[in-house]
């Protein structure tokens, strides 16, 4: 493969990252803490358990983004929309994982070591920043004051 083709392929991957993965990351942030294990998904259960799970979702699942502003969605619509959203998130994660594997395959062993050092440095900086934020936050006032 020529250098031009390699650069073109990398450009396509970068475009994919910006166009597909960035929105996926924002959805993931919104869904943080809502993730359910794959084994608990209604589609992986017996039909009786699936019906029981839907009965438990009388008010429907927690909605995200603009969808939470709707007041007219039925519980059934919310369940179907959440299923669609969960499926899309799984597909996006699969694309992200494949992209990561493809990008790592392009690196030499030395570059992989460098990548690990960069990740560790970024994590340390984030941890320090988070600690500074907590330190700068005012203490909560006791209730009743």
C-alpha positions as CSV (number, residue, x, y, z in Angstrom):
1,X,0.0,0.0,0.0
2,X,1.4,3.4,-0.9
3,X,2.0,6.2,1.6
4,X,-0.8,8.2,-0.1
5,X,-3.3,5.3,0.4
6,X,-2.2,4.9,4.0
7,X,-2.6,8.6,4.7
8,X,-6.0,8.5,3.0
9,X,-7.1,5.5,5.1
10,X,-5.9,7.3,8.3
11,X,-7.9,10.4,7.3
12,X,-11.0,8.3,6.8
13,X,-10.4,6.8,10.3
14,X,-10.0,10.3,11.8
15,X,-13.2,11.4,10.1
16,X,-14.9,8.4,11.5
17,X,-13.6,9.2,14.9
18,X,-14.9,12.8,14.8
19,X,-18.2,12.0,13.1
20,X,-19.2,8.8,14.9
21,X,-17.1,8.3,18.0
22,X,-17.3,11.8,19.4
23,X,-21.1,11.7,19.6
24,X,-20.8,8.2,21.0
25,X,-18.6,9.5,23.8
26,X,-21.2,12.2,24.7
27,X,-23.9,9.5,24.8
28,X,-21.7,7.4,26.9
29,X,-21.1,10.2,29.4
30,X,-24.9,10.8,29.6
31,X,-25.5,7.1,30.1
32,X,-22.7,6.8,32.7
33,X,-23.9,4.7,35.6
34,X,-26.9,3.4,33.6
35,X,-25.0,0.6,31.9
36,X,-26.5,-2.8,32.4
37,X,-24.7,-6.0,32.1
38,X,-25.3,-7.8,28.8
39,X,-26.7,-10.8,30.6
40,X,-29.5,-8.6,32.1
41,X,-30.7,-7.3,28.8
42,X,-34.3,-8.4,28.2
43,X,-33.4,-9.9,24.8
44,X,-31.1,-12.4,26.5
45,X,-33.8,-13.7,28.8
46,X,-36.6,-16.2,28.4
47,X,-39.9,-14.8,27.0
48,X,-41.5,-14.9,30.5
49,X,-38.6,-13.0,32.0
50,X,-38.7,-10.5,29.1
51,X,-42.4,-9.8,29.7
52,X,-41.7,-9.5,33.4
53,X,-38.9,-7.0,32.8
54,X,-41.2,-4.9,30.6
55,X,-43.9,-4.9,33.3
56,X,-41.4,-3.5,35.8
57,X,-40.6,-0.7,33.4
58,X,-44.1,0.8,33.8
59,X,-42.8,4.4,33.5
60,X,-40.2,3.4,31.0
61,X,-36.4,3.6,31.2
62,X,-34.5,6.8,31.9
63,X,-34.3,8.8,28.7
64,X,-31.2,10.8,27.6
65,X,-30.4,14.0,25.7
66,X,-33.3,15.7,23.9
67,X,-35.5,12.6,24.4
68,X,-35.8,13.3,28.1
69,X,-37.7,16.5,27.3
70,X,-40.6,14.7,25.7
71,X,-43.7,14.5,28.0
72,X,-45.8,12.5,25.5
73,X,-43.8,9.4,25.1
74,X,-45.5,6.2,26.2
75,X,-43.7,3.7,28.4
76,X,-43.6,1.3,25.4
77,X,-42.0,4.0,23.2
78,X,-39.4,4.7,25.9
79,X,-38.5,0.9,26.1
80,X,-38.2,0.6,22.3
81,X,-36.2,3.8,22.1
82,X,-33.9,2.7,24.9
83,X,-33.4,-0.7,23.1
84,X,-32.5,1.2,19.9
85,X,-30.1,3.4,21.8
86,X,-28.4,0.5,23.6
87,X,-28.0,-1.3,20.3
88,X,-26.4,1.8,18.7
89,X,-24.1,2.3,21.7
90,X,-22.9,-1.3,21.4
91,X,-22.3,-0.9,17.7
92,X,-20.4,2.3,18.4
93,X,-18.2,0.6,21.0
94,X,-17.5,-2.2,18.5
95,X,-16.4,0.4,15.9
96,X,-14.2,2.2,18.5
97,X,-12.6,-1.1,19.6
98,X,-11.8,-1.9,16.0
99,X,-10.4,1.5,15.3
100,X,-8.2,1.2,18.4
101,X,-6.9,-2.2,17.3
102,X,-6.3,-0.9,13.7
103,X,-4.4,2.1,15.0
104,X,-2.3,0.1,17.5
105,X,-1.4,-2.3,14.7
106,X,0.3,0.7,12.9
107,X,2.6,1.4,15.9
108,X,6.1,0.0,16.5
109,X,6.9,-1.5,19.9
110,X,8.7,1.7,20.9
111,X,5.6,3.7,19.9
112,X,3.4,1.5,21.9
113,X,5.6,2.1,25.0
114,X,5.4,5.9,24.2
115,X,1.6,5.6,23.9
116,X,1.4,3.9,27.3
117,X,3.5,6.7,28.9
118,X,1.3,9.3,27.3
119,X,-1.9,7.6,28.7
120,X,-0.3,7.4,32.2
121,X,0.8,11.0,32.1
122,X,-2.7,12.1,31.0
123,X,-4.3,10.0,33.7
124,X,-2.0,11.6,36.4
125,X,-2.8,15.1,35.1
126,X,-6.6,14.4,35.2
127,X,-6.3,13.0,38.7
128,X,-4.4,16.1,39.9
129,X,-6.9,18.4,38.2
130,X,-9.8,16.5,39.9
131,X,-8.1,16.8,43.2
132,X,-7.6,20.5,42.8
133,X,-11.3,20.9,41.9
134,X,-12.4,19.1,45.0
135,X,-10.0,21.2,47.1
136,X,-11.4,24.4,45.6
137,X,-15.1,23.5,46.1
138,X,-16.7,25.2,49.1
139,X,-17.7,22.9,51.9
140,X,-21.4,22.1,52.0
141,X,-23.4,24.0,54.6
142,X,-25.2,21.9,57.1
143,X,-29.0,21.8,56.5
144,X,-31.0,24.3,58.4
145,X,-28.6,27.2,58.0
